[in-house]
Amino acid sequence: MTNPNTSIYIHIPFCKHRCAYCDFNTYAGQEDSIPAYVQALINEIEFVGQRAEQMNIHTVFFGGGTPSLLSAPQFDSILQALRSAFTFTPDAEVSIEANPGTISPEKLKTIREAGINRISFGVQSANTEELRMLERIHDFFTVIEAVSTARKAGFDNLNLDLIYGLPEQTPASWQTTLQRTIDLHPEHISAYALTLEHGTPFGRWSSKGLLPLPDPDLAAEMYEYAEEFLESKGYVHYEISNWAKATAENRTQNAESNSSFLIPHSSFVCRHNLQYWHSLPYLAFGAGAHGYANGYRYSNALRIKTYIERLIHPSSFIIHPFPLSPATVNQHKQSLKDDMSEYMLNNLRLTNAGVAESDFRLRFGRGLLDVYPKEIEELVNNGLLEIKTTEVLKTSVVYRLTKRGRLLGNQVFLRFV
């Protein structure tokens, strides 16, 4: 399957404070390296861009870490390098993750003018004690102020990130967080269950009995409540952990088609993340960034210092095929089996769209039931997958997770690994 549009992920690994639950490639106390890091990013962008064939970039995502620690001129210089190296579509979605405690009116105004048009604020909770336990540097009053400031700066596409299933979190506390989040009228909401990752302070504390283990049954109840509550407030549950506000156009189209399987790009879905979930190509820049393009899955050096050194003083005798760069430390040339497996894992996360038989055949030249007959049959019989047809997809059968399947998603995904 060919697609003219490509996405770009840029990793900013700097944080003021590394939260106790965080397992991302982030570092606190290294802000002095930001100028050199930005120059290394620009070098990597130029290096990869020189080897790229003509491609249209329709989404860019600055993730972290805390990208909002960068100054507006630094964002501007990175975006200028991207626009010099690649062609942007006129309606490109350019997102930034931001900690509510690290933004100012002037910074938001200038990054909006630079071309960033979507913000994802890491809210996590509206409860003061829960934020303190998570070691966040903001409170919910800061969130309210950040949202208000972003609106005044011209941002009309905001995402608020939440976490549920926290140790000792109550259903009432979670419901309050959802209500207070809705009161801010975000266009998009992401809600993730807390996972206790090995090597994090949360992971160590829980293994020693110093932190209560989250209750998985209670977390499931919280997830189900979020599904019902957010739907009642006009949000479309389009991916396991993501909800987008339905526009008037969406509601009209879905009513006419009697279907909510497909959500057009005119709505507030995160188009960048859809690139991942549709198993489409994306370039990656920055320390520890992972990419998928030209048949390669690849990742960069993790450490900030190592990343900078590789881009400031690259090894000239090494040949790097597109999209690899001097920062690349891991690469894997995908097989057809790899691509089919990852397609299933990613696309099944889309709760409405699911996996369409016609799309699978178009992309891989084989029928879905030719490749995964036993897996599909077992999952349907166990009530984890359902078979649907729609007016939108008249010629194709669609397989998607049932409500029970969404709660037991990992059990489903394991069938295709």
Phi and psi in degrees as a GROMACS rama.xvg file:
@    title "Ramachandran Plot"
@    xaxis  label "Phi"
@    yaxis  label "Psi"
@TYPE xy
-103.908  149.961  THR-2
-145.528  124.939  ASN-3
-71.7769  -16.1272  PRO-4
-102.855  138.738  ASN-5
-124.487  156.727  THR-6
-115.055  163.395  SER-7
-132.113  130.389  ILE-8
-111.895  132.838  TYR-9
-123.197  121.409  ILE-10
-96.0146  126.96  HIS-11
-113.148  103.664  ILE-12
-87.7345  11.2389  PRO-13
-91.6135  140.79  PHE-14
-140.316  148.998  CYS-15
-69.3923  -37.1063  LYS-16
-148.798  134.341  HIS-17
-87.238  116.194  ARG-18
-67.0583  150.964  CYS-19
-65.8402  -22.7224  ALA-20
-95.2351  -7.37083  TYR-21
-76.3807  132.453  CYS-22
-117.903  11.9724  ASP-23
-80.5708  166.951  PHE-24
-80.3301  82.5778  ASN-25
-132.176  155.473  THR-26
-140.955  133.916  TYR-27
-99.5019  149.293  ALA-28
79.4829  16.0384  GLY-29
-118.351  25.7851  GLN-30
-60.6314  -22.9267  GLU-31
-63.0305  -19.6955  ASP-32
-88.0016  -2.61827  SER-33
-58.7627  -47.054  ILE-34
-58.3406  -44.4631  PRO-35
-67.4537  -34.5339  ALA-36
-66.433  -43.1197  TYR-37
-60.8052  -41.4402  VAL-38
-64.758  -39.0369  GLN-39
-63.1003  -41.0109  ALA-40
-58.3094  -46.5064  LEU-41
-61.9309  -40.2604  ILE-42
-62.3676  -42.3597  ASN-43
-66.7119  -41.9657  GLU-44
-59.4752  -45.2074  ILE-45
-65.4096  -39.8007  GLU-46
-61.8286  -49.8551  PHE-47
-69.6847  -39.5033  VAL-48
-60.5513  -34.6107  GLY-49
-66.7495  -23.2529  GLN-50
-100.528  -4.07788  ARG-51
-85.7118  141.662  ALA-52
-77.8797  172.311  GLU-53
-56.4088  124.429  GLN-54
-147.582  148.178  MET-55
-99.5056  126.803  ASN-56
-95.6361  119.597  ILE-57
-111.79  -9.56366  HIS-58
-146.075  145.253  THR-59
-132.347  137.949  VAL-60
-132.76  118.885  PHE-61
-92.0869  109.014  PHE-62
-115.19  173.341  GLY-63
-159.799  -154.217  GLY-64
63.2817  -167.981  GLY-65
-126.399  86.1453  THR-66
-56.6581  -28.4423  PRO-67
-67.7695  -3.35542  SER-68
-73.6336  -20.2735  LEU-69
-72.1707  151.089  LEU-70
-79.7233  163.059  SER-71
-60.6113  -43.9169  ALA-72
-60.8295  -33.3676  PRO-73
-67.9276  -42.482  GLN-74
-60.4694  -42.445  PHE-75
-61.259  -41.5924  ASP-76
-67.2812  -36.9781  SER-77
-66.9954  -44.7269  ILE-78
-65.1743  -36.7063  LEU-79
-63.2678  -40.6283  GLN-80
-63.5795  -40.8256  ALA-81
-63.6427  -43.8853  LEU-82
-69.9787  -27.3045  ARG-83
-74.2327  -33.3812  SER-84
-87.4032  -28.1831  ALA-85
-135.285  165.458  PHE-86
-98.1756  124.15  THR-87
-91.5935  141.347  PHE-88
-72.1769  153.473  THR-89
-59.2474  -30.6401  PRO-90
-105.708  28.5729  ASP-91
-55.0977  134.858  ALA-92
-88.7017  120.857  GLU-93
-121.216  110.397  VAL-94
-109.176  153.679  SER-95
-137.87  134.793  ILE-96
-82.1945  140.767  GLU-97
-143.826  140.356  ALA-98
-85.0095  128.331  ASN-99
-54.5363  -23.5891  PRO-100
-88.6867  7.07055  GLY-101
-124.042  19.6415  THR-102
-119.274  161.167  ILE-103
-140.853  160.397  SER-104
-56.4485  -41.826  PRO-105
-67.4468  -41.8375  GLU-106
-64.0147  -45.4128  LYS-107
-63.1639  -39.3242  LEU-108
-63.3025  -44.7446  LYS-109
-74.3209  -35.82  THR-110
-72.9624  -28.1438  ILE-111
-65.9031  -41.5721  ARG-112
-66.6558  -28.1505  GLU-113
-74.298  -15.6834  ALA-114
121.51  -1.55792  GLY-115
-78.0498  125.291  ILE-116
-124.569  7.07877  ASN-117
-144.246  135.354  ARG-118
-122.681  138.779  ILE-119
-115.905  107.491  SER-120
-88.0915  131.749  PHE-121
-82.1154  88.6587  GLY-122
-84.386  -52.6882  VAL-123
72.4787  -49.0576  GLN-124
-159.395  156.374  SER-125
-100.827  2.86565  ALA-126
-98.4708  125.637  ASN-127
-59.9643  -44.4689  THR-128
-65.5293  -38.0316  GLU-129
-67.5039  -39.6579  GLU-130
-64.159  -37.5152  LEU-131
-66.7131  -41.3245  ARG-132
-63.1191  -38.1867  MET-133
-76.6194  -6.77135  LEU-134
63.6254  35.705  GLU-135
-76.7126  152.179  ARG-136
-96.6927  9.00238  ILE-137
-125.578  165.699  HIS-138
-117.563  179.738  ASP-139
-73.823  -24.2741  PHE-140
-63.8971  -34.6192  PHE-141
-65.6097  -37.0936  THR-142
-62.1685  -47.9794  VAL-143
-57.0185  -44.5186  ILE-144
-65.842  -40.2292  GLU-145
-64.4274  -42.3167  ALA-146
-63.6529  -44.9589  VAL-147
-61.1631  -42.2952  SER-148
-65.2543  -40.0857  THR-149
-63.8312  -40.4791  ALA-150
-61.7131  -44.5406  ARG-151
-64.7777  -27.591  LYS-152
-81.0727  -5.06393  ALA-153
103.759  9.32848  GLY-154
-83.3435  123.534  PHE-155
-118.78  18.2428  ASP-156
-141.506  95.3663  ASN-157
-117.204  138.669  LEU-158
-113.218  141.351  ASN-159
-117.825  123.178  LEU-160
-88.9155  133.595  ASP-161
-127.741  156.829  LEU-162
-127.234  135.41  ILE-163
-127.098  172.6  TYR-164
75.4952  30.8319  GLY-165
-76.6082  154.111  LEU-166
-55.6401  126.495  PRO-167
66.5673  11.3506  GLU-168
-70.7428  138.34  GLN-169
-102.811  156.793  THR-170
-56.5458  -37.753  PRO-171
-63.4784  -40.4935  ALA-172
-64.8828  -43.0151  SER-173
-63.3223  -41.7709  TRP-174
-63.8182  -37.4103  GLN-175
-65.2807  -42.4508  THR-176
-59.5473  -44.7853  THR-177
-62.8063  -43.1982  LEU-178
-64.7033  -44.6466  GLN-179
-66.8031  -32.167  ARG-180
-66.4842  -45.7619  THR-181
-61.3077  -36.2645  ILE-182
-60.7033  -20.3741  ASP-183
-88.2926  -4.38863  LEU-184
55.8526  49.5811  HIS-185
-71.7992  153.166  PRO-186
-78.1622  -18.1243  GLU-187
-149.555  144.54  HIS-188
-134.009  132.918  ILE-189
-115.464  135.078  SER-190
-135.195  120.865  ALA-191
-122.052  141.164  TYR-192
-74.9861  138.587  ALA-193
-64.3912  133.546  LEU-194
-119.614  136.052  THR-195
-90.2858  96.6635  LEU-196
-81.3681  141.025  GLU-197
-61.7153  134.641  HIS-198
94.4192  -10.9795  GLY-199
-90.5748  159.108  THR-200
-55.3537  -41.9103  PRO-201
-58.4411  -42.7406  PHE-202
-63.1374  -43.0851  GLY-203
-68.5932  -42.9934  ARG-204
-63.702  -40.7743  TRP-205
-68.2679  -36.7135  SER-206
-67.1307  -24.2457  SER-207
-96.7841  4.08322  LYS-208
77.8089  13.1873  GLY-209
-87.9375  -11.0613  LEU-210
-135.486  125.604  LEU-211
-61.0437  138.875  PRO-212
-70.9528  138.984  LEU-213
-61.6513  145.17  PRO-214
-86.5082  111.534  ASP-215
-64.2501  -33.8764  PRO-216
-67.6756  -40.4202  ASP-217
-67.4324  -38.5064  LEU-218
-62.4469  -38.7515  ALA-219
-63.4611  -39.8413  ALA-220
-64.0633  -39.887  GLU-221
-64.3453  -39.6748  MET-222
-63.7932  -45.8015  TYR-223
-64.0067  -37.2489  GLU-224
-64.0916  -42.529  TYR-225
-60.6619  -41.3333  ALA-226
-56.6997  -50.8896  GLU-227
-69.7413  -43.4279  GLU-228
-65.6141  -48.3689  PHE-229
-68.3987  -35.5343  LEU-230
-62.3858  -39.3077  GLU-231
-67.5859  -18.5009  SER-232
-99.734  9.96813  LYS-233
91.3238  19.5593  GLY-234
-102.502  137.541  TYR-235
-92.5139  125.571  VAL-236
-85.7334  91.1939  HIS-237
-99.9388  -14.686  TYR-238
-143.629  155.673  GLU-239
-45.0896  -43.1755  ILE-240
-113.919  15.2222  SER-241
-136.241  140.086  ASN-242
-129.66  136.776  TRP-243
-121.769  139.276  ALA-244
-65.387  131.044  LYS-245
-79.1309  131.598  ALA-246
-84.6236  167.449  THR-247
-59.1931  -36.4074  ALA-248
-64.1339  -42.6519  GLU-249
-59.4466  -46.5081  ASN-250
-63.5933  -38.0935  ARG-251
-66.3063  -45.782  THR-252
-63.5449  -42.3273  GLN-253
-68.1813  -36.0245  ASN-254
-66.4843  -40.667  ALA-255
-69.1816  -34.6967  GLU-256
-93.3788  -7.70018  SER-257
55.732  39.3344  ASN-258
-150.8  145.919  SER-259
-121.486  26.5551  SER-260
-73.2227  -38.4365  PHE-261
-116.124  135.367  LEU-262
-117.562  116.065  ILE-263
-66.9665  160.146  PRO-264
-64.9974  -11.5549  HIS-265
-73.7653  -10.3303  SER-266
-86.3543  -170.077  SER-267
-100.553  22.4027  PHE-268
-59.9455  153.471  VAL-269
-80.3435  103.104  CYS-270
-64.6917  -30.9175  ARG-271
-64.9169  -47.5821  HIS-272
-67.2456  -29.8709  ASN-273
-60.3011  -31.2531  LEU-274
-59.9852  -43.0889  GLN-275
-64.9041  -48.8513  TYR-276
-70.2956  -20.7634  TRP-277
-93.8727  7.59754  HIS-278
55.6878  45.3822  SER-279
-106.291  161.626  LEU-280
-70.739  146.306  PRO-281
-149.171  139.943  TYR-282
-89.2373  152.145  LEU-283
-131.569  134.199  ALA-284
-131.733  141.444  PHE-285
114.307  168.459  GLY-286
-65.027  123.369  ALA-287
76.3921  4.61401  GLY-288
-70.478  142.717  ALA-289
-111.209  136.439  HIS-290
-131.643  169.09  GLY-291
-148.669  106.049  TYR-292
-162.157  152.687  ALA-293
54.1774  31.5091  ASN-294
83.7255  2.00232  GLY-295
-106.738  137.441  TYR-296
-99.2672  130.581  ARG-297
-149.622  162.179  TYR-298
-146.994  155.781  SER-299
-97.6266  167.738  ASN-300
-55.7714  140.618  ALA-301
-78.0263  -46.2434  LEU-302
-72.849  140.064  ARG-303
-59.7835  -48.6851  ILE-304
-60.7631  -43.6701  LYS-305
-63.9642  -42.815  THR-306
-59.9991  -47.389  TYR-307
-61.1219  -45.6302  ILE-308
-60.7702  -39.3369  GLU-309
-67.6059  -28.9582  ARG-310
-94.9596  -24.5648  LEU-311
-83.1165  -35.1824  ILE-312
-128.596  68.4469  HIS-313
-68.4685  153.846  PRO-314
-78.6369  110.485  SER-315
-71.2823  -20.8679  SER-316
-87.6629  -3.91221  PHE-317
-92.7793  130.615  ILE-318
-90.1297  125.851  ILE-319
-115.16  105.39  HIS-320
-68.57  149.478  PRO-321
-59.3109  134.379  PHE-322
-103.197  21.2542  PRO-323
-74.0959  157.465  LEU-324
-139.28  175.301  SER-325
-60.2389  -17.6146  PRO-326
-82.7172  -12.5712  ALA-327
-68.5928  129.995  THR-328
-118.867  -19.7868  VAL-329
-133.582  137.098  ASN-330
-147.417  146.268  GLN-331
-143.304  121.046  HIS-332
-79.9761  118.019  LYS-333
-68.6496  138.928  GLN-334
-93.3735  168.411  SER-335
-60.6711  -38.784  LEU-336
-63.7802  -41.6668  LYS-337
-57.9769  -48.3347  ASP-338
-65.4785  -38.8992  ASP-339
-67.1277  -42.4426  MET-340
-62.6467  -47.2275  SER-341
-67.9351  -32.7302  GLU-342
-58.9581  -45.366  TYR-343
-64.9346  -45.0035  MET-344
-61.4457  -42.0745  LEU-345
-76.9485  -50.0982  ASN-346
-68.9373  -29.5435  ASN-347
-69.0979  -14.522  LEU-348
-69.9697  -21.1184  ARG-349
-78.724  105.193  LEU-350
-66.2834  -31.0237  THR-351
-96.1372  -47.2327  ASN-352
-71.2144  -42.9918  ALA-353
59.6549  -149.544  GLY-354
-112.052  118.611  VAL-355
-91.6995  130.687  ALA-356
-55.9004  -41.8858  GLU-357
-65.5656  -38.993  SER-358
-68.4607  -41.0771  ASP-359
-61.2455  -44.5655  PHE-360
-66.7662  -40.1488  ARG-361
-63.2224  -38.5467  LEU-362
-78.3987  -39.271  ARG-363
-113.633  -7.53378  PHE-364
74.7587  13.0856  GLY-365
-139.004  153.117  ARG-366
-76.4966  148.967  GLY-367
-59.1158  -42.5765  LEU-368
-76.3184  -14.6265  LEU-369
-74.7161  -30.4169  ASP-370
-93.2863  -42.3417  VAL-371
-126.416  52.7365  TYR-372
-65.593  -45.0512  PRO-373
-70.4359  -41.2817  LYS-374
-62.7474  -46.8275  GLU-375
-63.0156  -46.6796  ILE-376
-60.8373  -44.1849  GLU-377
-63.6918  -43.6488  GLU-378
-69.7997  -36.2798  LEU-379
-67.2981  -44.6853  VAL-380
-64.7119  -29.331  ASN-381
-88.7141  3.88447  ASN-382
74.4201  21.7972  GLY-383
-99.4068  -23.9799  LEU-384
-122.806  148.826  LEU-385
-125.51  154.006  GLU-386
-107.332  127.923  ILE-387
-133.641  153.553  LYS-388
-126.837  152.381  THR-389
-134.843  163.899  THR-390
-67.8952  -31.2875  GLU-391
-69.7766  -43.3581  VAL-392
-106.986  70.682  LEU-393
-65.1299  -31.146  LYS-394
-99.4591  8.91516  THR-395
-136.667  143.783  SER-396
-86.8883  141.625  VAL-397
-118.085  133.188  VAL-398
-108.241  126.568  TYR-399
-142.35  161.254  ARG-400
-66.1996  139.616  LEU-401
-78.2796  175.501  THR-402
-60.0434  -41.9521  LYS-403
-65.6461  -37.7008  ARG-404
-63.8207  -32.114  GLY-405
-67.8545  -35.0119  ARG-406
-71.7296  -27.6714  LEU-407
-115.57  37.961  LEU-408
-55.8613  -40.7164  GLY-409
-61.8226  -34.7302  ASN-410
-65.8631  -34.3166  GLN-411
-69.217  -49.9708  VAL-412
-62.1512  -33.7639  PHE-413
-60.9153  -25.8375  LEU-414
-65.1838  -20.8948  ARG-415
-109.875  5.25375  PHE-416
